[in-house]
Amino acid sequence: MAVSITAMLAPALATTPAAAAPASAPSATASPATATGALDPYTRQKPRWKRCEASAPAEFQCATIQVPLDYRAPGGKRLDLAISRIKSTAPGTRHGVLLSNPGGPGGPGIYMPLALKEELPASVTRKYDLIGFDPRGVGESSPVSCNLTLEEEDWLRPYKKETFTKDVAWARKVAEKCRAKSGGVLPHITTRNTARDLDVLRAVLGEKKLSYLGYSYGTYLGAVYTQLFPGRVDRFVLDSAVDPARAWRGMVQWWAEGAEPAFDRWTEWAAARSETYGLGDTPKKVDRTFWELIARADRKPVEFDGMRLTGDDIRGGMRGAVFSPKAATEAFVELKKAADGRPASAAKATALTGVAGSARQAAGVPDDNMTAGFWAVVCGDNSAAWPRNPERYRQDAIADKGRYPLFGDFASSIKPCAFWNASVEPATEVDNKVGSLIVQNEWDSQTPLPSAQALHAVMKRSKMVTVLGGEGHGVYPSGNSCTDGTVTGYLLTGKLPARDVTCRATAASNAEARKDQQRDTVPGSPLPQRAPDRF
């Protein structure tokens, strides 16, 4: 079983401010340069494949191609695009290429083929060349930077009246630093351009169509590709899906909205096991126990495993933890012990506190590259989604903390996108009849179930696999015969199910998801397995 793939998430500027672009518009042409043949120098490239690194298997090969910085002016500046592959293990039965993206935005994916080779069924790896890539501006693909400090990269900041002015100054400074460092490039680090890059890559690989496996943010990238290049879509699997109409402020706000039903489910679960955990024998009592600890920690931070956790820290950690009630309960019990001055186990609390880990990063890649890439996409894809007036963020954060007490103020408070320049293109409206398979757990902390249902609704020929009781961000493969069988069958035959499929999570598949939360990075993963601030 290999849920570890599916947690791989796991993040436009000009020189002067400009008016916001429209929130959405009908799909523009796939590439402004396609009709003139101006992309021929790019699509006719011949990759020079070589072993990626001495310590990697010989079959894992890397190359670099070039793509236009601006597809409206393909004769201008170029960007490097780092790509990788593991060729089919049975060339005689090879169907084509299976391109992959682990999420982000801002997450590198060049090591994805290694993870896929390890974890996908052999029947799939025989069928496809496994293709990975670092998206433009990320990793080894002409990486961008904003020269941000670690403190400046910390962006999920809860609203507080006394700190809001400081948070507004932080958001403005991040945008200004991005403009100063990479302002000529960042306007073009967008999902639409990355989708165009994928089509250049398709041509370079000599393929008429692409098959694709995208997780989290990768589902949005895949959906945009289907909108721009519908005739070049083969077998598309979109796992743990983004609602394209809510990219991107609305998707951050989903984290708060989706957490509330998960929190209620957690209180019910813990109450039913009050004799074991002692948090209260009714959901209301568990709720009270939780908020009492939050109030205590706000007055005096909890000393725990070398950390000083405030109430805000605990709220932020519990937001993702409650999607797996057992793990959340065990973690909260340990935290409560620490608050009471009793010995507590840090190992049992990682669902709440997270696991320290660092991403695989190539030499020469700026330390803040993932964050810079994240803001480029999240702000630049649809600048109109982000209000320009800081007062709007203050009001939204206050209102959403009332609606969604666990995380509403984190999600809705000020972000650097408030000071970003207007997008160079309108946002992509996804609305098509391209066949694809959308796969979704019922209890997903990063892309809640309604998000995937929204994507399913606008991709009218898609079919959806819903895992009832499924916990965690990412589904395929998980060891669940229902979900794995449906997805693998589609990848092997190209035939979508006749109707939507409902599977039920198994104890083993959810246990695998919980275990996955405690892992560090694996080959292909851009972030530690629990990445609460990325898609």
N, C-alpha and C positions, 0 to 999 in steps of 0.2 A: 504494500500500500504506500501511496506517495503523496499524501496531502501537502507535503512540504513545498511542492511546486506552487500550489495554489495560493500560498500566503505571500507570494512574491509581489510586493507592492512598491501585499507588503499595501514626488512631486514631478503687449507690444509697445515696445517703447520707441519714441522719437525724441528729438532734442527739445521740442516745445510742446506744451499741453495742447490737446485737441479735443473736439467734441466727441462724445461717446458714439460708437457705431450702433446701428439697429440691433435689437436683441436677437432677432432671427430673421432669416430671409430664405426664399426658395434657393435650392442648391445652385450654386454657380457652376461654371464649367469646371471639369475635373482639373484641368491645368490650362492657364491662359496661353501657354506656348505650344500646346499639343498640335493644334491645327496647322501650324506653320512648319512643323518638322524641326523646330529649334531644339528639341530635346534629343535629337539623334546622336549628338556627341556623347550624351549620357547613357542612353539606352544601348549603345553599341560597345560599351566598355567591356573589356575582358579581365575579370578578376585574377589577380596573381595569388593563388591560394598557397598558403604555407602553414606549417604546424604553428598553432597559436602560441605555445610556450613550451619550453623544454620539459616541464613537469606534467604537461597535459598529454592525454593519449594522442598517438600519431594520427588517428582518424579525425580528431578535432582540428579543423582547419580555419584559418582566418584570412581575411583580405580587406582591402579598403577601396571603395569606389568614391566617386564624387557626384554631388547633386547641386543644383543651383541654390544659392542663398535665397533668391527671390524668383519664383517661377514666372513672374511677370517680366523678368529681365534675365532670361537664362544665359545670356552671353556675359553676364557680370560675375560678381564674386561667387566662388564655389565653397562648399563645405565638404569635409570628409565624412563618409558614412562607413563605420566599422561594421563588418558583417562576419558571420561564422557559419559553419555547416558541419554536420556529420552525415555522410552519404548513406543512402539506403543499404541495409544489410543483405538485401536480395534484389539486385538490380533487375532481374528478370520479371519481377512482379511490381516494380516501382510504379507508383501512380503519378507522383510529382513532388512538389516541395510542400512542407508544412512550416509556415512562418509562425513565429511566436513572439509574444510580448508579455512581460511579467507584471506590468502595472506601473504605477508612479503617481502622476507624471513626474519625470525626472529620473526614473529608474533605468539603469543600464540593463541590457538583455543579451549581451553577446555570449554569455555563458549558459544561456537557456538550453541549447542543444545537449549539453552535458547532463543537465537535470532531466530533460525529457528522455534521453537515451536510457537513463537509469530507472526511470519511473513509469514510463508508458509501456503498455503491453507490447511484446515483441512483434505481434501481428501488425502493429502500427508502425514501428520503427523499420520493419521490412518494406513497408509500403511507401515511405516518404524519405526524401532528404530532409533532415531537420535543420532549419535555418533560424539563426538568431541575429540580432543587430542592436547596436546602441542607437537610440533615436537621435536625430539631429540635436546638437548642443549638449549631448549627454555622454559621459564616459569618454570613450576614445573617438567619438564623432564630433570633432571640433568643439570641445567642451566650453561652455560659457561659465562666467563667474560674475558675482556682484561684490566680491571682496567683503563678504559678511563675516562677522565674528560669530562664535557659537551662541552668544546671547542674542544676537540679532536674528539668528536662524530659529529661535524659539518663538513660534507664532500662534499657538493656540492659547491665547491669553484671556482669562475670564474678565468680565466687566466688573470694575469697581469704580465708584464715583471718584475716589481719591487718587486713582492711578490712570484714569482715562486720558487725561491730557498728555501724560507721559506715553501712553500707548499710541495715541495719535501721532506723536512726534516720532516714535519708533517706526510706524508704518510708512510715514512720509520719508524718513531717512532711508529705509530699505529701497523704496522706489527710486529715490534720487541716486543711491549708490549703484543700483542696477543700470540706470540711465548713463551714469558717468563711466562705468566699466564696460558695458556691452550694449550700449544703446543702438549701435548700428546693426546688431545681429538679432537681439531679442525680439523685435517685431515679427521676425520670420520663424521663430521657434514656436510653431503652432501645430495643433493636431491636423489641420487641413494640409499643411506642408509635409508633415510626416507621412500622411496617407499618400501624397504624391510621391514621396521618396520610395514608399513600398511599391508603387507601380513602376518606378524606374528600376528598382531591384528585381521585380518580376521579369521585366524585359531583359535585364542583364543576365539573369539566370536562364533565359531562353524558354520561359514558361508562358503559355497562352492564358492561364488562369492561376490564381493563388488559392491555396488552402491555408487555414489560419486558426491558431489557438491563442486567444487573448484572455487575460485575466484582469478583472477590476478596471483600471483606466484603459487597459488593453481592449476592453469591450467597446469603449467609446471610439478608440482608434479604429477598430474593426468596423463599427457601424458607420463611421464617416467614410471609410474606404468603400463600403457597399453603396453609399449614396453617390460618391464621386465616380466610381468605376463599376457600376452594376454588372456589366457584361464580362468582367474579369474575375468574378467571384466563383469559386468552386465550393469547397466545404469549409464553412465558417462555424467555429465553436466559440461562443461568447460566455465566459464563465464568471459569475458574480458581477452583475451588470449595472452600468451607469445609466441613469435616466438622461438622455441627451438634452431634453428640454430644461434640465436643471444644472447644466454645466456653466459655471462651476460654483457660484455662491450657494445655489440651492442644494448642491450635492454635499457641501460642507454642513449645511443646515440639516440635511438628512441624518447626520450623525446624532444630532440632538433629538429629532423627531422619532427616529427608530429606536433610540435607547429607552424611551418611556415604556412601551409595552414589554420590552425585555426586562426592565427593572421590576415591573409588576409581576412578571412571570417568576423572577428571582425571589421576590418576597413570598410568593405562594409556595415555591419549592422549599425554601428554607423553613417556612412555618410548618410545613408538613413533616419536617425532620427536626423539630425543636428539641426533642430528647437527645439528639446527637450533637447539635450545634449550639443550642441555647441562645438563639437570637430572638425568640418570641414564638408563641404557638399560634399566632394569627398573622396574616400578611400585614395588618395595620401595626402590630407590635414590632415586626421585623423592620418595617418602614421607620417607626419611631426610633428603634435602636440605631439604625443607620444615621439618621439625621442628628441624633444626639451626639454621635461620635464626630460628625462633621463640625458641629458647633464647638465641641471640646477642642478639636484640632485647630479650629480658627483662633481660639483663645490661646492655645499652647500647642505647637506642632508636636506630632508624635515622633519620638526618637525610635527609628527602626532600621536596622541593618546599615548603619552609617548615614541614613537619610533623616531629614526633618520634614515630615509630611504635614502640610496644612490641610484644612478642609477642602480647598480647591484642588490640591494634589490628589486627594482621595476621590473626589468627584470625577476628576479627569481620568483616573485609572479605572474606576468602576464602570465608566461609560462603556468601555469595550468588554470588561470582564463579565458583566451580567448576561451577555449572550450565551455564556456557558455556566448555568446556575451552580453546578457542583464546584467548579473551579472558583467562581466568585465567592461562594459561601466559605470555602476553606481559606481563601485569601483574607476575607474580611474578618474571620475569626482570629487569625494570627495577628492582624493589625489591631484588633480590639484588645488582645492580650498585651501587646506592646504598650498600648495606651494606658492599660491598667497596671503597668509596671511588672508584668509577668513575662517569663521567658517565651519567646515566639520564634517560629521557624520561617526564615526568609525564603527557603526553598518552596514552601507551600503557598507563598504569597505572590509568586511571579505573575499570576493572571492579572493582578491589580497593579503591581509595581513595575512590571516589565522585566525584560532580560537585557542586560548590557551586551552590546554586540556591535561590530563594525562591518560595514559593507565591503565587499571586494571592490577595490578601486585601483585602476591602472596608475602607474607612475606618471606624474605630470598633470594629473587631473586635479583641478582646484578643489580645495577642501569643501567649499560651499556649492559644488557643481550640482548636486541633486536638488538643493533648495533653489538655486538660480533657475534650473530647468523647470522646477515645479511652478514657480511664479510666472515664468514666461508663458507657460501653457494656461495655467489657471486664470491669470489676468488677461492674457492676450487672445485667447480663443474667443472671448465674448466680453469685451470691456463694458458693454451696456448692462450686464448683469450686476455690476458693482456700483452702488450709489457713490456719488462724488462728495456728498456732504457728510462730514463726520458725525453730525448730529443725528442723521438717520441711523447710523450704526449704534449710537448710544441708545436711541429709542427702541430699536429692534432688540438689542441685547437685554434691556430691561424687560420688555414684553416677553421675549422668548425664555428668559429665566423663570418667569411666571408660568408659561405654558409647559416648559420642559425643564424642570428644576435641576436635573442632573447635569445637563450640558448646554442648555440653551444659550447662556451668555458667552460661553466659549465659542460656539459656532457662529453667532451673529455679531460679535463685536468687531472692531475695526481691523482691517487687513491691508497690506500694501496695495492691493488692487484699487483701493479708493483713490490712489494717486498715480496710477498707471496711465499711460497714454492710450488713445483710442486704438482699437484693433484695426489692422490694415485691411481686413476682410470681414464681412458679416459672418456671424456664427452659422454653422451648418445646421439646417433643419433636416433631421432624419425622418424620412417618410417614404418608404419604398416597399416593393414586393419581392425583394431578394431573399432567397431561401437561406436560413441559418438556424443554428440550434443554440438556444439560450439556456443556461444551466444555473440553478440558484438554490442555495440553502434558505430555509425558512428563517433562521436566526443568524443573520450576518451583520456584524457590527459596522462594516465599512460601506456596503451597498445593500441596504435593507430590501426585503422582498418587494415592496411596492416600486422600488427603483427598477428592478428587472422586469416587473410586470408592465411598467411604462414603456420600456424599450421594446418589449414583445408587441405591444399595441401598435407602435408606429412602424415596426418591421412586419408587414402584414402577412408575409409568407413564412415567417419564422415559426418554429415550434419551441415549446418551453418544457424543460424538465425541472419540476419543483420537488425539493427534498423536504418533506414534512418532518419537523423535529430536527432537521439538519442544523448543526451548530458550526460556526466558523466561516471565515472569508475564503471562499474557494472550494470547489467540489471535486473536479476531475484530475486525476484518479484518486479515489478514497477507499477502495476495497469494498464499496457497496455494489453488489452485483447488478442492481437495478440501474443506478446511475452510470456506472462504468460500462455496463453492457450497452446501454442506449447510445452513449457518446462514441464508444469504440465502434459500434455497428455503423454509425453514420460516417465516421472517418474512413471506414473500410469500404463501404458500398456507395456512399453519397446519397443514400435514401433517408430522408427525414421520416420520423414517425408519422403515422397517419393522423394522429391527434396529439395534443399536449399529454405529457407523461407526468404522473405523480408517483414518486417513490417515497419510501419511509426510511429515515435514518436508522442505522443499526447501532447497537451499543459499541461495536468495534469501530465503526467509522467516526462516531463522535468522540470516542476515547482517543482515536488517532488525531483528531482535531485538537483535543486538549493537550496531548503530548506535543503536538506541533507548536503550540504556543510557547513551549519551554525550550525550543531549539534555538540555536544561533543560526547564522546564515548558512546556506548550502550553495553549492555551485549554481549559478544562475540567479540567485536572489539578490536584488539590489539593496535590501534593507533587512534588519533583524526581523524574525518571523512575525512578531507582533509589531505592526507599524501603525499606530493609531492616528498618525498625522499624514497618511498617504492613502491613495486608492490602489 
